[in-house]
């Protein structure tokens, strides 16, 4: 462009010089200089009009033939126009391929802008969510997906865990929603059809529940006869064998009880009839039972319990969750170990934790501890009499109460298992309960 500017200036000076020279020769220098400049200006206007007409025509047209600086300008604009057209064609091809690939997906893909309005979705979203391109584009997502559970999930703005709900247009279809943030406040919503998985899981749960229920009666009969026979005078080898049979039958009975409890917890996702639970009294009761269990190992316990708040929920379930954590600490903490039990409240909600200075758990196991029957050490778990379902029960109880479980542990340094509950699940204690808590602390 610098070369073009110099060329245009030189052209103007040359044109003016020739006009002035001719004017001097004929005796009218000013008049001919003015006519020369006017002619040069008209020539530039003509070239500009040719440029303007070409720019507004179809981009496939070749630029007008021209020499000098206008020819250079036409050629440069033509090259840039071809590069832009090529880039547009490439981007259009990318968009088309994206739309074709997204249309082939079985999962619903929805793009939601920063104003919570629907911006784009694929065909699966029309099939699974009932969106219509002609009517729903630009509408708020919460006007179309009106389930209160989805609205709470969307507004919570914490999308680490997916949400499972029936399809808004077909309640026989079960969907799993997952939201991801991107860009400047935009969201990507993915809805997956998990109906088949849910049915298979339900079949599994029904089988476990039915099988466990059917096992309770024969186990009760076996234990009854074993207790009767062990009260009789029997040979020592026979007594030893029957004692082992009784021990394993009781272990099987505990396993059946845990399986039934887990099946009941899995039957619903949240607590329906919640009541204020006297957490301090509940923890004291579990602590007293754990003292008897830990007597052979001579454990030391410490209690640090908040006396201002209780917890809304079901007492039986919370008792099961807290007792599992405390009894696990007793089972897996060596002799003369320390076990710390806490219940405290802060701005984030209520928290219950059990900390021990036992053997600890390697970090590779932490993410799988809440799986059914997962054992860090098979031999140690068998000796302790655990069923392998305790932490799975804890996880489901907390999920039903809107809480979550965190685990911190290092090999050889002990472990901390903590239950965290939201603020709206807390309830201030009454004056009568405060007096009972003071009595418990004094005793």
C-alpha atoms as one frame of an Amber mdcrd trajectory, in Angstrom:
protein
   0.000   0.000   0.000   2.956   2.383   0.603   4.063   1.783  -3.000   0.515
   2.487  -4.228   0.352   5.808  -2.342   3.688   6.976  -3.808   2.558   5.871
  -7.259  -0.709   7.811  -6.982   1.110  10.947  -5.724   3.648  10.698  -8.539
   0.851  10.272 -11.065  -0.879  13.381  -9.724   2.347  15.460  -9.862   3.101
  14.240 -13.390  -0.414  15.039 -14.582  -0.296  18.510 -13.011   3.208  19.148
 -14.431   2.207  18.286 -18.001  -0.926  20.445 -17.771   1.076  23.351 -16.349
   3.761  23.030 -19.074   1.178  23.064 -21.861  -0.540  26.005 -20.216   2.698
  27.975 -20.087   3.338  27.209 -23.759  -0.125  28.358 -24.903  -0.271  31.217
 -22.393  -3.006  29.855 -20.023  -1.144  28.036 -17.247  -3.783  28.377 -14.490
  -6.688  27.306 -16.670  -4.942  24.239 -18.084  -3.624  23.252 -14.624  -7.187
  23.347 -13.305  -8.474  21.332 -16.266  -5.671  18.789 -15.772  -6.468  18.341
 -12.068 -10.190  18.044 -12.882  -9.460  15.380 -15.488  -7.262  13.465 -13.065
 -10.018  13.601 -10.399 -12.658  12.384 -12.874 -10.381   9.481 -13.811 -10.018
   8.472 -10.142 -13.802   8.714  -9.632 -14.335   6.461 -12.622 -11.918   3.864
 -11.238 -13.542   4.092  -7.789 -16.975   3.460  -9.329 -15.591   0.418 -11.162
 -14.180  -0.852  -7.829 -17.469  -0.255  -6.032 -19.489  -2.046  -8.731 -17.135
  -5.042  -8.676 -17.183  -5.337  -4.887 -20.988  -5.480  -4.847 -21.220  -8.077
  -7.609 -20.865 -11.861  -7.187 -17.543 -12.754  -5.564 -16.767 -15.206  -8.331
 -16.368 -12.380 -10.903 -12.845 -11.549 -11.969 -11.691  -7.975 -11.140 -11.770
  -5.356 -13.928  -8.635  -5.001 -16.032  -6.704  -1.960 -14.942  -3.102  -0.722
 -14.802  -1.119   1.207 -12.248  -2.025   1.572  -8.647  -5.709   0.779  -9.298
  -4.684  -2.507 -10.932  -2.581  -3.406  -7.879  -5.541  -2.600  -5.615  -7.938
  -4.731  -7.691  -5.514  -7.671  -7.648  -4.925  -7.479  -3.875  -8.655  -7.263
  -3.110  -9.295 -10.205  -5.415  -6.714 -12.330  -3.594  -8.152 -11.423  -0.191
 -11.668 -12.131  -1.462 -10.635 -15.586  -2.627  -8.924 -16.341   0.705 -12.036
 -15.222   2.603 -14.295 -17.333   0.399 -12.042 -20.346   0.917 -12.060 -19.805
   4.694 -15.851 -19.435   4.724 -16.239 -22.630   2.723 -13.968 -24.471   5.174
 -15.869 -23.183   8.215 -19.203 -23.964   6.568 -18.004 -27.496   5.922 -16.899
 -27.847   9.580 -20.322 -26.636  10.773 -22.120 -29.000   8.416 -20.031 -31.939
   9.576 -20.665 -31.009  13.214 -24.411 -30.815  12.593 -24.393 -34.131  10.747
 -22.366 -35.868  13.464 -24.479 -34.409  16.279 -27.645 -35.407  14.454 -26.362
 -38.988  14.355 -25.915 -39.077  18.155 -28.487 -40.883  20.285 -27.862 -38.425
  23.132 -29.654 -35.085  23.201 -27.222 -32.156  22.851 -28.488 -28.682  23.792
 -26.571 -25.386  23.805 -27.899 -22.834  26.314 -26.654 -19.246  26.188 -25.668
 -17.026  29.098 -29.278 -15.789  29.424 -30.502 -19.385  29.989 -32.206 -19.453
  26.582 -32.094 -22.335  24.097 -29.665 -21.555  21.305 -29.233 -24.844  19.419
 -30.035 -28.572  19.768 -29.773 -31.767  17.748 -32.479 -34.148  16.531 -32.208
 -36.385  19.596 -33.246 -33.411  21.764 -36.462 -33.157  19.754 -37.085 -36.880
  20.258 -36.152 -37.112  23.960 -37.032 -33.636  25.265 -39.767 -32.565  22.846
 -38.061 -29.381  21.602 -39.443 -27.867  18.387 -37.198 -25.752  16.181 -40.075
 -23.632  14.906 -41.367 -22.621  18.344 -38.762 -23.169  21.069 -35.597 -21.511
  19.792 -34.618 -18.639  22.071 -36.977 -19.661  24.884 -35.757 -20.122  28.505
 -34.756 -23.718  29.160 -36.605 -23.759  32.498 -39.860 -22.923  30.701 -39.582
 -26.168  28.737 -37.946 -28.476  31.309 -40.201 -27.648  34.260 -39.485 -30.500
  36.638 -38.629 -28.869  40.022 -35.725 -31.283  40.466 -34.192 -30.167  37.150
 -34.700 -26.493  38.035 -32.951 -26.978  41.406 -30.119 -28.863  39.678 -29.772
 -26.153  37.003 -29.800 -23.251  39.457 -27.440 -24.966  41.901 -24.670 -24.446
  39.331 -22.712 -27.461  40.633 -22.699 -30.103  37.935 -20.197 -32.685  39.133
 -22.866 -35.382  39.479 -25.491 -36.120  36.789 -29.235 -35.874  37.393 -31.626
 -38.733  36.624 -35.225 -37.874  35.687 -38.035 -39.169  33.464 -38.336 -37.646
  29.993 -40.699 -34.615  29.945 -42.647 -36.135  27.029 -42.565 -39.842  27.964
 -42.404 -40.889  31.620 -41.490 -44.436  30.570 -38.143 -43.120  29.319 -35.483
 -42.403  31.954 -32.936 -39.689  31.151 -29.598 -38.759  32.702 -28.813 -35.027
  32.511 -25.261 -33.677  32.568 -24.465 -29.961  32.263 -21.066 -28.467  31.408
 -20.137 -24.782  31.433 -18.181 -23.254  28.541 -17.497 -19.864  27.015 -18.866
 -16.732  28.707 -21.605 -18.249  30.868 -22.905 -20.675  28.220 -23.896 -24.252
  29.072 -23.893 -27.549  27.212 -26.701 -29.899  28.269 -26.407 -33.601  27.437
 -29.427 -35.867  28.047 -28.842 -39.625  27.694 -31.471 -42.339  27.503 -30.643
 -44.799  30.317 -33.985 -46.607  30.387 -32.423 -49.998  29.682 -29.762 -49.508
  32.348 -32.397 -48.465  34.900 -34.482 -51.552  34.126 -31.484 -53.835  34.470
 -30.552 -52.151  37.760 -34.117 -52.527  38.995 -34.046 -56.220  38.089 -30.816
 -56.618  40.010 -32.208 -54.797  43.038 -35.373 -56.885  42.994 -33.366 -60.090
  42.789 -31.093 -59.069  45.679 -34.050 -57.984  47.796 -36.046 -61.152  47.087
 -33.076 -63.475  47.570 -32.101 -61.747  50.813 -35.645 -61.913  52.101 -35.888
 -65.617  51.290 -32.589 -66.302  53.072 -33.719 -64.770  56.356 -36.072 -67.607
  57.320 -33.671 -70.549  56.794 -30.885 -68.651  58.536 -33.129 -67.976  61.521
 -34.007 -71.673  61.688 -30.342 -72.738  61.411 -29.252 -70.324  64.151 -32.113
 -71.469  66.386 -31.151 -75.123  66.129 -27.444 -74.323  66.591 -28.180 -72.404
  69.802 -30.327 -75.298  71.038 -27.663 -77.912  70.296 -24.883 -75.804  71.827
 -26.814 -75.754  75.105 -26.502 -79.557  75.253 -23.581 -81.694  76.408 -21.746
 -82.496  73.175 -18.259 -83.827  72.308 -15.624 -81.087  72.146 -14.839 -81.523
  68.387 -18.529 -81.211  67.610 -18.881 -78.077  69.765 -15.930 -76.460  67.974
 -17.496 -77.139  64.583 -20.919 -75.928  65.649 -19.435 -72.735  67.095 -17.849
 -72.009  63.726 -21.149 -72.767  62.012 -22.918 -70.352  64.358 -20.331 -67.650
  63.723 -20.635 -67.943  59.940 -24.439 -68.123  60.111 -24.517 -64.876  62.092
 -22.181 -63.291  59.588 -24.516 -64.418  56.805 -27.458 -62.987  58.751 -25.667
 -59.622  59.027 -24.987 -59.713  55.296 -28.647 -60.413  54.528 -29.723 -57.553
  56.826 -27.323 -55.148  55.099 -28.503 -56.251  51.647 -32.132 -55.667  52.614
 -31.290 -52.248  54.044 -29.326 -51.301  50.921 -32.199 -52.434  48.667 -34.626
 -50.306  50.673 -32.341 -47.267  50.448 -31.968 -47.699  46.693 -35.738 -47.835
  46.220 -36.039 -44.027  46.575 -33.665 -41.125  46.046 -34.700 -38.880  48.926
 -36.222 -38.950  52.400 -39.963 -38.291  52.319 -40.883 -38.096  56.028 -37.992
 -36.285  57.695 -37.997 -35.316  61.385 -35.517 -33.536  63.669 -33.013 -36.153
  64.850 -31.250 -35.571  68.174 -27.764 -36.022  66.785 -25.915 -35.668  70.080
 -28.035 -38.348  71.761 -27.717 -40.622  68.727 -23.910 -40.301  68.669 -23.694
 -40.909  72.421 -25.677 -44.152  72.033 -23.405 -45.378  69.240 -20.361 -44.382
  71.262 -21.498 -46.445  74.254 -22.004 -49.498  72.029 -18.593 -48.975  70.431
 -16.919 -48.877  73.864 -17.995 -52.464  74.462 -16.852 -53.506  70.989 -13.450
 -51.838  71.455 -12.807 -53.095  74.996 -10.407 -55.901  73.903  -8.305 -53.340
  71.982  -8.369 -50.646  74.693  -9.148 -47.787  72.289  -9.259 -44.182  73.463
 -12.240 -42.065  72.328 -12.798 -38.318  72.166 -16.165 -36.637  71.529 -16.599
 -33.083  70.230 -20.310 -32.457  69.602 -22.100 -29.247  68.669 -25.022 -28.631
  71.050 -26.941 -26.021  69.030 -28.265 -27.927  66.013 -29.968 -31.200  65.175
 -30.387 -32.767  61.749 -33.560 -33.277  59.710 -33.898 -36.829  58.424 -34.677
 -40.402  59.417 -33.067 -41.483  62.665 -32.786 -45.178  61.749 -30.886 -44.417
  58.545 -28.588 -41.859  60.179 -27.915 -44.290  63.024 -26.938 -46.927  60.466
 -24.599 -44.546  58.612 -22.875 -43.123  61.703 -22.562 -46.505  63.412 -20.981
 -48.031  60.308 -18.275 -45.353  60.322 -17.592 -45.650  64.053 -17.620 -49.461
  64.107 -15.291 -49.530  61.078 -12.855 -47.330  63.006 -13.050 -49.742  65.952
 -12.521 -52.812  63.739  -9.557 -51.481  61.793  -7.723 -49.443  64.455  -4.971
 -51.390  66.246  -4.777 -51.788  70.020  -4.441 -48.614  72.125  -5.423 -46.511
  69.121  -7.175 -43.124  69.188 -10.647 -42.524  67.678 -12.023 -38.955  67.464
 -15.744 -38.346  66.842 -17.010 -34.872  65.888 -20.309 -33.176  65.027 -19.973
 -29.502  64.138 -21.790 -26.806  62.174 -20.361 -23.999  60.030 -21.484 -21.750
  57.175 -21.475 -24.701  54.779 -23.778 -26.932  56.854 -23.510 -29.765  59.367
 -20.608 -32.206  59.500 -19.989 -35.541  61.233 -16.528 -37.103  61.167 -14.710
 -40.137  62.548 -10.899 -39.973  62.672  -8.566 -42.783  63.703  -4.791 -43.248
  63.813  -4.906 -46.791  62.447  -3.248 -48.428  59.464  -4.673 -46.009  56.895
  -5.693 -46.751  53.317  -3.654 -46.421  50.148  -4.897 -43.607  47.862  -5.554
 -46.041  44.983  -8.439 -47.547  46.970 -10.198 -44.356  48.113 -12.419 -43.849
  45.058 -13.761 -47.411  45.257 -14.403 -47.763  48.979 -18.148 -47.096  48.646
 -18.632 -49.882  46.093 -20.512 -52.968  47.253 -18.265 -55.738  48.578 -15.080
 -53.814  47.759 -12.353 -54.754  50.237  -8.936 -53.175  50.667  -7.620 -56.314
  52.361  -9.653 -59.519  51.972  -8.086 -61.321  54.899  -8.377 -58.383  57.304
 -12.017 -57.754  56.336 -12.946 -61.399  56.800 -11.364 -61.492  60.239 -13.214
 -58.336  61.285 -16.593 -59.803  60.384 -17.551 -56.966  58.024 -19.996 -57.502
  55.170 -18.362 -55.149  52.653 -21.589 -53.117  52.400 -21.105 -50.600  55.222
 -19.736 -47.697  53.189 -22.200 -48.360  50.365 -24.997 -47.973  52.930 -23.386
 -44.772  54.249 -23.196 -43.346  50.716 -26.872 -44.071  49.985 -28.068 -42.715
  53.336 -26.173 -39.459  52.771 -27.477 -39.187  49.214 -31.054 -39.541  50.473
 -30.390 -36.777  53.013 -28.791 -34.429  50.471 -25.299 -34.990  51.886 -22.043
 -36.484  50.707 -19.131 -38.514  52.078 -15.462 -37.491  51.964 -12.548 -39.787
  52.791  -9.030 -38.689  53.716  -6.430 -41.327  54.445  -2.728 -42.058  54.163
  -1.020 -45.363  54.521   0.249 -45.677  58.086  -1.259 -42.356  59.215  -4.914
 -43.188  59.861  -8.150 -42.114  58.183 -10.934 -39.534  58.424 -14.438 -40.318
  57.176 -16.675 -37.222  57.124 -20.382 -36.771  56.357 -21.451 -33.333  55.106
 -25.064 -32.102  55.196 -26.515 -28.891  53.643 -27.575 -25.920  55.764 -31.283
 -26.431  55.055 -31.128 -29.854  56.732 -30.203 -28.365  60.123 -32.703 -27.602
  62.897 -32.013 -25.596  66.099 -32.441 -27.739  69.211 -35.182 -27.098  71.750
 -34.593 -25.993  75.368 -35.616 -29.428  76.692 -33.172 -31.167  74.387 -30.398
 -28.783  75.439 -30.924 -29.868  79.050 -30.733 -33.538  77.989 -27.495 -32.814
  76.120 -26.011 -31.131  79.180 -26.880 -34.248  81.188 -25.225 -36.474  78.566
 -22.079 -34.339  78.592 -21.956 -34.428  82.387 -22.316 -38.219  82.465
